[in-house]
Amino acid sequence: MAPSTLAELRVALAKQTGSRAGVLTTGIPALNRILPEGGWKAGNLIEWLADPGAGACDLAFRTLESGSPCGLWCLVDPERTGYPLAALDRKCLIVRPTKTQEVWWAVEQALRCPGVAVTWCPIDSVPERVLRRWQLAAEAGGGIGMLFRPRQVIEQRAWSDLRLAVTPVVRSSRFSRTVRVEVVSCRGRLGGQAVMLELHHAPDAVRVVSELDNSTLAAERPPFTLRCVGRVG
Amino acid sequence: MPLAEARALLPLRPKTPVRSCWKDADPTADHLALQQIAIDCQRYTPLTGMDEFGRESIFLDITGCAELFGGEQNLLHTVMRDLSRRGFQIRTALTDGIGTAWAMAHHGQSGTILPSGNEQRALEPLPTASLRLSATVIEMLERLAVHTVGELLRLPRTLLTSRFGPELLLRLNQALGVTWESFLPERLSMPLIAQWSADDALTDQRELAFVFRQLLAELLAQLATRRTGLLELHCELRTETETVTVPLQLAEPAHDLRHIAQLFELTCERRQFPGGVFAFRLKALRIGGLHERQGKLLNDAHDRHDQEIRRLVERLSSRLGQQAVLRPVAVADPLPERALQRVPWLADAPADPAKFYVPAVECCISRPWRVLTTPQPVQVMAVVPDGPPRRLTWQGQTWDIHQAWGPERIESGWWRAWDIQRDYYRVETADGSQFWLFRDARRNGWFLHGLFD
């Protein structure tokens, strides 16, 4: 039986079973609501725009932890500063190219590989043609590509399927920090939606608290939570 | 014996601490290791072979070899010394026949050199098990109160076959040297090599790729007959001035011509061949059995993904080098830059990875996503000399610090070559960014070690 026939059979089976193939929930309903597909869509390239120390990587990882994508997690680490301690329980591949062209090539290879669930790359400047190739590679591979870029590139043209801007909010405590996530641009929809999230430090399930809840932390050490503090926009 | 039984034999309250460790038995690996020892022993004699009976012995036919080592005694001593140095506990015997040698090595005195004609006298006190008999025959002899070879020899020979079968008499004659016996010598397998040479040099990458494919196809054809695949390939390309070696390593045995050729092309992109290539030589260094998997009509994504991941790793390693394609491994070390090691993906995974060391601190400071390989010195202003930072200057930019949590003291032991004593702070600047700073008590300075991205 031809591979294409098998692929069609699998898609048909997924439709019949009612599973929404290809969309990975972030685990945060408030964040899902502002995303165009209601989660991370397989085959998408997502850009996270943030300043250093803003918390974009932390938030991105927690959304992936909730969805638990099946497959390899590939971290392309050109700056050799990646410290994926939180990902040790996962099957993780770290790629450390030395030249810029090798970085572009490695990211494309990882995006194109069907066995890679998430391709993760902090990178500053990338030519548009390379971003376009990455977008096509992500579509072909079916995984999720996450690029972490400086906030300054917000003025540049976007080739990614989704562009999110993460801004830290100065209301952190010993056990938590607050960030504001805004959809800068996305395919097929207008951007501009934003939500504020509170990231806690401790291991446990992720849950969302209603908007009326008091977000002040209790005195005891709280469980690991991702709280929706307020919806903006 | 079962593991539980073995553990029960350990003393409950030993006078000295008993360290125990265990591994699953692997007869195949044991056999391969013994085979390798037999091949290594070909430095003493060209004829070495495995023991097909107990599968735990090797035979060396030293006919004509003793003089090269200064006599039989010296040869025996050399063999024992060399193998003992490799960590093996061995028993040896040097006799005229295989059966006698087996009996003396297993049940006699180790290191015995038996003169010719003394086989019977040497075998008489040994147990009947020294004749390499089956358990059934030994049990029958035990029931008849025949415990030693001497007692067995006193039995009428004509009755042995009818009573115990042909095996007993055969083994007895082999041990006494009456019946000639041989072993199958171990041979080094023929190297798998394909080569090409020409008077005109190849300068174009496509020409190199074409020749490589031709040679690889020849090599894979040899492997196909054995149902094995390539695991490691050694390519030598001779130019005018030098011989360039291009190693190719795979994650698992493969016989895909197109994939391996692609790996070669990716590897050659990083290399120069001044003057062109005059000769090509491919040698298969390691091969392995091909594992055929039953395909499934649906839901076989897991198997397909595993194969795709292996191929991705091989492609990345070929172009970027094995040291650039890594897997993270936790190390029980308090120093952040040492707590996470990155080992090559194609290298063997650590057999016993250390449990991840997390400092049990009340303030529950998590580790940042970015940790600088070398901490960078920063300018910090603090209200009190040993207090938390209040202003940070890094790469020409200044931040006011809104909050600081810490300190978390991390220090190395005095037995380390370097003495480290650091007080770590997680700081939040006025715009909400969070950094990981530490004050080095030894050097009395502040450093940026990570960013909470």
Interface residues (C-beta under 8 A of the other chain):
Chain A: M1 L6 L9 R10 L13 A50 D51 P52 G53 A54 G55 A56 C57 D58 F61 C70 G71 L72 C74 E79 R80 T81 G82 Y83 P84 L85 A87 L88 C92 L93 I94 V95 R96 P97 T98 E102 W105 A106 Q109 A110 C113 P114 G115 V116 P122 F148 T167 P168 V169 V170 S172 R174 F175 R177 T178 V179 H201 A202 R221
Chain B: L297 L298 A301 H302 R304 H305 D306 Q307 E308 I309 R311 L312 V313 R315 L316 R319 L320 A324 V325 L326 R327 P328 A330 P336 A339 L340 R342 W345 F356 C363 C364 I365 S366 R367 P368 W369 R370 V371 L372 T373 H402 Q403 W405 E428 T429 A430 D431 G432 S433 Q434 F435 G450 L451 F452 D453
